Amino acid sequence: MKPTLISKENNEAKFTMEFTAEEFEAAIIKVYQSQKDKFMIDGFRKGKAPRSIIERKYGEGIFFEDAINNLFSMNYPLALDQLDVDAIDHPKADFSELKKGEGFTVTINVTCYPEFEVKDYKGVEIETVNADVTDEDVEKELQNKAKVNARMVEVDRPAENGDTVLIDYEGWVGDEKFEGGTAERQPLKLGSGTFIPGFEEQLVGASKGEDRDVKVTFPEEYHAEELAGKEAVFKCKVHEIKEEELPEIDDDFVKDISDFDTLDEFKADLRSSLEKSAAAKAESQMKNSVIEKVFEANEIDIPDVMVESEIDSMMSEFDQQLSGQGMDLDTYFQYVGKTAEDFRKEVKEDAYKRVKTRMLISKIAEQENFEVSNDEINTELENMAKQYGLEADKLREMIGAENVGMIAGDIKIRKAVEFIYDNAVKK
């Protein structure tokens, strides 16, 4: 096979693959040998009919298609490698006339990975993000800890915003009680926004044992179409009113919820944790800022097929998220009144940003000649294994040797991000 590059521009490559008569004949013989058992020819036992007899009965091109498919599948990757074409889509192939005893030529057009250089990724100016932790931050976190450990106590007073009420209710539209609008001893935190707008506010001021009608209008976009936009009345019965009782924040409280003996020790540990979290968050924000600046400074002609492929991945990711909620994409689209095409249009810009960002960072790693050692890959596998509760060797086996290169690629990406961040000018 002889590959010849014709053109390579605008993310499109055009080249030919020339096969000699001898290569074509060898491929035909190979197909004949593998398929001869399929033919029943009078006068011959199954699988014993000569090739010439089969070709006379079914036409001399009976083995052509499989022969050229085999030649193409084996030689196409070799041609890409020899011509330095990084194809990213299925090729379009045109074959010259096929004749027995003659060679043939395949002309191929394929979309290829864009060729570009990243500029202006060193010395990027970004704003320093404040990572200071104040006494007020520590106190707020301490209050959150107390809130998590609060207990609910019943109160003998009218319900207030923030209280949790235990209620029965029946929902009516006109003179008909509607399906799904009834519950008994249902807890509801007033002000949580759990129920439809206007419901919780009307229970503020209600007392234990009181019957109260709550009048609401269902939103126009309500998921139950038979209720959307309609006025309804919920007949409610209040059984209990409870409020949060926060524990006293002292040494005893600290001993109950931690391994520390004193409030001062616990607050010092809280501050340390908050400082680490704030520093990590600030660094992440600044890294995102650097990446955004590099994104804006570089233009890439990205083939549509790459963006469409990313959209496919995003749809698959979303489908997996929905499956965890007992739903699939089709059900979701019906629920929100959209189509798959609507979804693709909505996420197209984000898909473009994902693709371009990944291309830029990967190219920076290439331009800076970052390498990844076996030790780094092994460390990465060990960290991943810990996350999944597996042995590193077991995880490596599950991933497969052919996919370990993807881990190396991820490490290079991180190195590139660290590189442009370390070289940024922080003002």
Steps between C-alpha positions, in 0.01 A plus 500: 500500500628843405347804673525845338391824664310729263405783736473583867330828588202642687488191722446276195746250361481341157723211400512184294585141578625301200481121506683282247338218307700255709368647828143488368539141384648390835206661683251321270668164559484558876127575484439196277682274747293633792163487320513200265317280753192718458446407133304198378596421140357203310763233444720614788495419868433798725813712525679323216384710204792678327500878511460521121179295516355720775591816306344358181175427684475817710712747301870575512441777756347269760802542730588860407307681773641300792848510347508880467342540847778288648768690312352833604459416869858371525668774300300814584663541846842447341430768242392747770821432689727529195335822380480650854122545477320513838151399388206575733205379293398214277664527156317542173651260250465485120630192321629487144353238267565149627613236251638154548875491452543876542587729787274777627516837672298633794457878532430602859363821650503524878464768768820531701610653827574873465861610479572802719740650751391647833617856562502732801478232767802616703484808720121521494378772737229401748350644816606338828202345676480572873524183709493661847290337773348736756374444855150546359560214254603271785201605708264437207641152452464436871133602481454264205640216709252587774215515249584153368481371855184688591195313631137566425281587796124547501378850586165629626463812287389596146729380220778732388718503189775240551282271712416146389129420506343153484187520285229306322376651177254441217525685170185610317441666165145625508285221642739220408784360706797449266733202486833535683375794709442310826736416787487419870744617768725660243793700646556837335759763587343841448710719274680207339328548164422129488135546406354708220528882534263651756430179692748523787445872561131440576582258781702761689289593805312170510464329839513136603168328432385773260328430168607746233420535128799589286415655165758480222537523123712234332780638279431504126801272445394251770599144407147363542329652196150447642590736789719756321369855549198390703379634836483247781416477869690278742302414813768470768503368857794603722607224742833628631724804489870452566798732504873441486672508836870567455745344745711728715841537339747410773761239590232233560354560154846468343564172684170361369566573133881475467822354636592831663463583870460876487318757291825687431663187354195433284492860372871484414438183298200662329713798402771274359244307292338821377840643403588190298160507330522873428850465356393212275191691385705815430758302302226329299341836417834645391578194287162535332578867441834415337337239277228748401764759403684246284166394351421858400849564359494206256279420204465145370302382200326208670329242275128462566542127545706559815232722652224254406698216656535702821124562501451123469720455808309768691169331418641168618623658825160659559326170425714328765410771753132453423526123535608554860164671552304225331451695179633496144548765234175430316298528820685818596435662162130417529493643853658834404337521157824495302665283236845351465568760231406779745748357749775484238444866408503609865830330584680570171684807630614317813610206286705735281667649809580156636657386174699818445625512860611138490675555165683808627625337820602180320693706246679693774608168650633402157676832442666479841600136439351375825572134568331257737703234680388151595527603865255785441254264328534248784437773759194615308367144485558456874309821576215395272494154658462651847202703382328188368611272784700274267852367473714695252581185300131412478416850376779483241358169379149650477624804309707293260851568374363668187328767711785579740607760244185694584624531859831635373305750291307618806825547691641708212187715507550570871865580441404748230244671725755521782757638254287789372384573856854502641608730215206738543547852637276531804404859572 
